[in-house]
Amino acid sequence: MPQQSSQAPAPGRELAKRPVTALQVGGYAPEDLARDVNALVAIRQIAHVTFNPAELRQVPPWLKPRISIEMINPEPNAGDVYQREGVRCLHKTALDRLAVARGINWVPERSGLRSNPRDIDNVVVCATGIVRDLSGEERTIYGEAQWSYEKAYAKYFAEKSHKSYLSNCRDNPPLTREEYGAKRATEEREYALERTESRAKNRAIRQACVIRAGYPANELSKPFIIASVQLNPDYDDPAFQAAMRERALSSLGSMFGGGPPSLPQGREGMLRELPPPMQAPAISEDDEEREIEGVAEGQIQPADVFASEAAPEDSRVANLIGLGMEVGVDADGILTAIRRLWPDLDGDMTRLDDDQYRALIGHLEARRTRS
């Protein structure tokens, strides 16, 4: 049996002899980790990076990364920043650009006024949004801001604020500290709700983009690099095409009541080969104006298509639109055909007589046969 050497190796020598690929740090080989660290250090010397570049290699296959570069003008009179306590803070217009680049989706149901609407002297507003990280996971962002008449009065009643007012005073006689504080606080109260909402959203945007509230002027000369993800579907995948069609048909069913129109047996394969129809218009739950093609231009009225009670014309409209979507013709295409064939109807589907209705159904059936 060979004898083992009792001589201790030099410090660090036993680690140096190990193969480099055997050592993993957080899932990284050392050379990969060093490369990412060096890249991050180099990028931060010329730009504000709000993400870890190493995460770009970990984006799920159904998503693809999107990199946006946003320039901020560091001059206060340019509208992107304002001066405050020795630093320059990003104005709402600049933060809104970063929010678009980050892909923030606001959640109105979880945002808005949190205080008593009758108490105009105390306003609390929250803003809630959803962002998707590079890992594909959704993250909730939240911002809250408040305003009170008492704090606003105290701010302008302060001696420093009143001295600033007196140095540029045009009132004759000048206002006292009490009068000046009450006047400015009353002026702020008029737009307290709008300004508090903007402050709440600004805080949520800074949280989503991981940026500070203020920067020195020289740092704002560097651009902000924002990373987000967007859907990267395989449009040639039959399963994805079927899912898109199922979603469109389900939306149609929610518009006219009941479930989505059932397809005839044996037509599933044919349906997948057709081009995807337009997405059905969304309808809000609080009976706001329904956004459909033609309504915005005043060509048809929502009440002409969406009747409050069930009627024979409703089933005809549903049949026409359902068959049209099945063969790749949206509601606007059907309305255009009605206006061209029967101008006196003014594109109103509910005014079709039996012969006109059968003629349209025959035309759509012929189109499906040709497909």
C-alpha positions in Angstrom: 0.0 0.0 0.0 1.6 3.3 -0.9 2.3 5.6 2.0 0.4 8.9 2.3 2.5 12.0 2.5 2.2 13.7 5.8 3.4 17.0 4.4 0.5 19.6 4.4 -0.1 21.3 1.1 0.6 25.0 0.8 -2.4 27.2 1.6 -4.8 27.4 -1.3 -2.9 24.8 -3.3 -5.5 22.1 -2.7 -8.2 24.4 -4.1 -6.1 25.4 -7.1 -5.7 21.8 -8.2 -9.5 21.1 -8.3 -11.2 21.4 -11.6 -12.9 24.8 -12.0 -16.1 23.3 -13.4 -16.6 21.4 -10.1 -17.2 24.6 -8.1 -20.7 26.1 -8.4 -21.8 29.4 -6.9 -25.5 29.9 -6.9 -25.9 27.7 -10.0 -23.0 29.4 -11.8 -19.6 28.2 -12.7 -17.0 30.7 -11.5 -16.1 32.0 -15.0 -19.8 32.7 -15.7 -20.3 34.5 -12.4 -17.1 36.6 -12.9 -18.2 37.5 -16.5 -21.7 38.6 -15.3 -20.2 40.6 -12.4 -17.7 42.3 -14.6 -20.4 43.1 -17.2 -22.7 44.6 -14.5 -19.9 46.7 -13.1 -19.0 48.0 -16.6 -22.6 48.8 -17.5 -23.3 50.7 -14.3 -20.4 53.0 -15.1 -22.3 54.3 -18.1 -26.0 53.7 -17.3 -28.5 53.0 -14.5 -29.2 49.3 -14.7 -32.4 48.3 -12.9 -32.0 44.6 -13.4 -29.4 41.8 -13.2 -28.1 41.1 -16.8 -27.6 37.5 -15.8 -31.3 37.0 -15.5 -31.7 37.5 -19.3 -30.4 34.0 -19.8 -33.1 32.7 -17.4 -36.2 34.0 -19.2 -38.8 31.2 -19.8 -39.1 30.0 -23.4 -42.7 31.3 -23.7 -41.4 34.9 -23.0 -38.8 37.0 -24.6 -36.9 39.9 -23.0 -37.3 43.5 -24.1 -34.7 46.1 -23.3 -35.6 49.8 -23.3 -33.2 52.7 -22.9 -34.7 55.9 -21.5 -32.8 59.2 -21.5 -33.7 61.8 -18.7 -32.9 65.4 -19.3 -31.2 66.6 -16.1 -32.1 70.3 -16.5 -35.1 71.3 -14.3 -36.6 73.5 -16.9 -36.8 70.6 -19.4 -39.7 69.0 -17.6 -38.2 65.6 -16.7 -36.8 66.5 -13.3 -37.3 69.1 -10.5 -34.9 70.3 -7.8 -35.5 69.3 -4.2 -33.2 69.3 -1.2 -30.0 69.3 -3.2 -31.0 66.5 -5.6 -33.0 66.2 -8.7 -36.1 64.0 -8.6 -37.8 62.5 -11.6 -41.0 64.2 -12.7 -44.2 62.4 -13.4 -43.6 62.6 -17.2 -40.3 60.9 -16.9 -41.6 58.2 -14.5 -44.5 57.5 -16.9 -42.0 56.7 -19.6 -40.2 54.3 -17.3 -43.6 52.7 -16.4 -44.4 52.0 -20.0 -40.9 50.6 -20.6 -41.3 48.4 -17.5 -44.7 47.1 -18.7 -46.7 48.1 -15.6 -50.4 47.2 -15.7 -52.5 49.2 -13.2 -55.3 47.5 -11.3 -58.2 50.0 -11.0 -60.2 47.7 -8.7 -57.4 47.9 -6.1 -56.5 51.6 -6.6 -58.1 54.9 -5.8 -59.3 56.9 -2.8 -59.0 55.2 0.6 -60.1 58.0 2.8 -63.6 59.4 3.4 -64.8 61.1 0.2 -66.6 63.8 2.3 -63.4 64.7 4.2 -61.8 67.0 1.8 -59.1 68.1 4.3 -57.6 64.6 4.5 -56.9 62.6 1.3 -55.4 59.1 1.1 -54.9 57.5 -2.3 -53.3 54.2 -3.2 -52.1 52.8 -6.6 -51.7 49.1 -7.3 -50.1 47.6 -10.3 -48.8 44.3 -11.7 -45.4 43.8 -13.3 -43.8 40.6 -14.7 -40.2 39.9 -13.7 -37.7 38.3 -16.0 -38.3 35.0 -14.3 -41.9 35.1 -15.7 -43.5 35.6 -12.2 -46.0 38.4 -11.7 -45.3 40.9 -8.9 -47.6 43.3 -7.2 -46.4 46.9 -6.8 -48.1 49.3 -4.4 -47.8 53.0 -3.7 -49.7 55.2 -1.2 -49.7 58.9 -0.6 -51.7 61.3 1.6 -52.4 64.9 1.9 -53.9 66.9 4.8 -54.9 70.5 5.1 -53.2 70.7 8.5 -49.8 69.6 7.2 -50.1 71.9 4.2 -51.0 74.9 6.5 -48.0 74.1 8.8 -45.6 73.9 5.9 -46.6 77.4 4.6 -47.0 78.9 8.1 -43.3 78.1 8.8 -41.1 81.1 9.1 -38.8 79.9 6.3 -41.6 79.6 3.9 -43.1 83.0 4.8 -39.7 84.7 4.4 -39.5 83.3 0.9 -42.9 84.7 0.2 -42.0 88.1 1.5 -38.9 88.3 -0.7 -41.0 88.0 -3.8 -44.2 89.5 -2.4 -46.5 91.5 -4.7 -49.4 91.8 -2.3 -50.1 95.1 -0.7 -50.2 94.8 2.2 -48.3 91.5 2.5 -50.1 88.6 4.0 -49.4 87.5 7.5 -48.0 84.0 8.3 -51.5 82.8 9.2 -53.1 84.3 6.1 -50.3 83.0 3.8 -50.6 79.5 5.3 -54.4 79.4 4.9 -54.3 80.7 1.4 -51.7 78.2 0.1 -53.3 75.3 1.9 -56.6 76.2 0.4 -55.1 76.3 -3.1 -53.5 72.9 -2.6 -56.8 71.4 -1.5 -58.4 72.2 -4.8 -56.1 69.7 -6.6 -55.3 67.5 -3.6 -56.9 64.3 -5.0 -55.2 64.5 -8.4 -51.7 65.3 -7.0 -52.0 62.7 -4.3 -52.9 60.1 -7.0 -49.8 61.1 -9.0 -47.6 60.7 -6.0 -49.0 57.3 -5.2 -48.3 56.1 -8.8 -44.9 57.6 -8.8 -43.9 55.6 -5.7 -45.2 52.4 -7.2 -43.3 53.1 -10.4 -40.0 53.7 -8.5 -40.7 50.4 -6.7 -41.2 48.5 -9.9 -38.1 50.0 -11.6 -36.0 49.9 -8.4 -34.9 53.5 -8.7 -34.2 56.2 -6.1 -36.3 59.2 -5.4 -33.5 61.7 -6.2 -30.2 61.7 -8.1 -27.3 64.2 -8.4 -27.4 66.1 -11.7 -24.3 64.3 -13.1 -25.8 60.9 -12.5 -29.0 61.8 -14.5 -26.8 62.3 -17.6 -26.6 58.5 -17.7 -29.5 56.6 -19.3 -31.9 54.2 -17.5 -31.9 50.7 -18.9 -35.2 49.0 -18.2 -35.9 45.3 -18.8 -39.3 43.7 -19.3 -40.7 40.6 -20.9 -43.4 40.0 -23.5 -45.3 37.0 -24.7 -43.3 34.8 -27.2 -45.9 32.3 -28.5 -45.5 29.8 -31.2 -48.2 31.0 -33.6 -47.8 27.8 -35.7 -48.7 25.6 -32.7 -52.2 24.2 -33.3 -52.8 24.1 -29.5 -52.1 27.9 -29.3 -54.4 28.6 -32.3 -57.2 26.6 -30.7 -56.8 28.4 -27.4 -57.0 31.8 -29.1 -60.2 30.7 -31.0 -61.7 29.3 -27.8 -61.0 32.6 -26.1 -62.6 34.6 -28.9 -65.7 32.4 -28.9 -66.0 32.6 -25.1 -65.9 36.4 -25.3 -68.7 36.2 -27.9 -70.8 34.1 -25.5 -70.4 36.5 -22.7 -71.7 39.3 -24.9 -74.9 37.6 -25.9 -75.4 35.3 -22.9 -74.9 31.6 -22.6 -71.8 29.6 -23.5 -69.8 29.9 -26.7 -71.4 28.7 -29.9 -70.8 25.0 -30.4 -69.0 23.9 -33.5 -70.3 21.2 -35.9 -68.7 17.8 -35.5 -65.7 17.2 -37.7 -64.8 20.9 -38.1 -62.1 21.2 -35.5 -59.3 20.6 -38.0 -60.8 23.1 -40.4 -61.1 25.7 -37.7 -57.4 25.5 -36.8 -56.4 26.2 -40.3 -58.3 29.5 -40.5 -56.7 32.8 -39.7 -57.3 34.0 -36.1 -60.4 36.3 -35.8 -60.3 39.7 -34.2 -60.5 39.7 -30.4 -64.0 40.3 -29.2 -64.4 43.8 -27.6 -64.3 43.9 -23.8 -67.4 45.0 -22.0 -67.2 46.5 -18.6 -69.3 45.4 -15.7 -70.6 48.8 -14.8 -72.6 49.4 -18.0 -70.2 51.8 -19.5 -70.4 52.5 -23.2 -69.7 49.3 -25.1 -66.7 49.7 -27.4 -67.5 47.9 -30.7 -66.5 48.7 -34.3 -68.7 51.4 -35.7 -70.1 52.8 -32.4 -67.3 55.3 -31.9 -68.0 56.8 -35.2 -71.7 57.1 -34.6 -72.6 54.7 -37.4 -74.6 52.4 -35.1 -75.9 52.7 -31.6 -75.2 50.1 -28.9 -78.9 49.7 -28.2 -79.5 48.6 -31.8 -77.3 45.6 -31.3 -77.5 44.8 -27.6 -81.2 44.7 -26.8 -82.2 44.7 -23.1 -84.7 41.8 -23.6 -84.4 38.6 -25.5 -85.9 39.0 -29.0 -85.8 37.0 -32.3 -83.4 39.6 -33.7 -80.9 38.8 -31.0 -80.5 35.2 -32.0 -80.0 36.3 -35.6 -77.3 38.8 -34.6 -75.6 36.1 -32.5 -75.8 33.6 -35.4 -74.4 36.0 -37.9 -71.5 37.1 -35.7 -70.8 33.6 -34.5 -70.7 32.2 -38.0 -68.6 35.2 -39.2 -66.0 34.6 -36.6 -65.9 30.9 -37.5 -65.0 31.8 -41.0 -62.7 34.7 -40.2 -65.1 37.6 -40.7 -65.5 40.0 -37.8 -68.6 42.1 -36.9 -67.3 45.1 -38.7 -67.0 43.1 -41.9 -70.7 42.0 -41.6 -71.8 45.5 -41.0 -69.9 46.7 -44.0 -71.6 44.1 -46.2 -75.0 45.1 -44.9 -74.3 48.8 -45.7 -73.1 47.9 -49.2 -76.0 45.5 -50.0 -78.8 47.3 -48.3 -77.9 51.0 -47.7 -81.4 51.8 -46.3 -80.7 49.6 -43.3 -77.7 51.8 -42.3 -75.8 48.7 -41.1 -78.4 47.7 -38.5 -78.5 43.9 -38.2 -81.7 43.9 -36.3 -83.6 45.3 -39.3 -82.8 42.4 -41.6 -85.9 40.7 -43.0 -86.0 37.0 -43.6 -84.7 37.1 -47.2 -81.8 39.4 -46.3 -80.9 37.3 -43.2 -80.9 34.0 -45.3 -78.8 35.7 -48.0 -76.1 36.7 -45.4 -76.1 33.2 -43.9 -75.8 31.7 -47.3 -72.9 33.9 -48.1 -71.0 33.0 -44.9 -71.8 29.3 -45.4 -70.4 29.5 -48.9 -67.2 31.1 -47.5 -66.9 28.3 -45.0 -67.3 25.7 -47.8 -64.6 27.3 -49.9 -62.3 27.3 -46.9 
